[in-house]
């Protein structure tokens, strides 16, 4: 293995360690054997009518044995036709039927329309439509220990009906619980605002954090056969008890950044002024007068209020 591959594996190891490991699924979705329901419905109705006709026709038979035989066969054919028609299923678009025979998984019907399967099987309806799940506003501590509030919305759907039915008790509740767990885990891993310039934060790196949330969610709900389509934070704020203090901190940071920009601009303007005066030989200033000029210009340019000029009617050195 090359050095580059070793470094890549070392970098990937911590990322993989953050993702929870779920048990491997014991069952996967397969296609259930079924036929078109139209033919099965027709044959069932024919058998049902045939059985009723034989029972009715038995009244015209004079012999007791023949009458009993027709009635018995008629009832049996009618019951068999009725039992066969119990295997009919109406499958709507966006739905599926999980088929079990005596507790054993026999496949899933995803083809919409009228389908027929073994009438002795049980069929469980499961929705494969796209769904939304929005978490409540959760109160957690971020990486710096500051209490914050956050909520998220997850767009998901069932991708494997067998896993959703047999691997978890309730796949809807499972998605809800794992979503809340993932949101809490992401919140405690990163700060609301990063103190370092290169550090990730919930507020400053929303796209990166959202992608990490999606990766963790996929790992958590994959065992239930659920596909995560999208996940987003819908609410992110400091908790009320520290919101005012953090607002003052943000305002102080903004003031410091603005002051730094003003000072940088003022230094450039003073430097340009001194260079133009020296270049055009407007007046010759010694070091002391240059220092006084720099001080005055910095006060004027960096002050919060307008400067009050003092007119010197004497010479330059008075």
ABEGO torsion letter per residue (X at the ends): XBAAAAAAAAAAAAAAAABBBBBBBABBBBBBBBBBAAAAAAAAAAAAAAAAAAAAAAAABABAAAAAAAAAAAAAAAAAAAAAAAABBBBBBGBBBBBBBGGBBAEBBABBEBBBBBAABBBBBBBABBBBBBBBBBBBBBAAGBBBBBBBBBBBBBABAAAAAAABABAAAAAAAAAAAAAAAAAAABBABBABAABBBAAABAAAAAAAAAAAAAAAAAAAGBBBABBBBABBBBBAAAAAAAAAAAAAAAAAAAAAAAAAAAAAAAAAAAAAAAAAGABBBBAAAAAAAAAAAAAAAABABBBBBBBBABBAAX
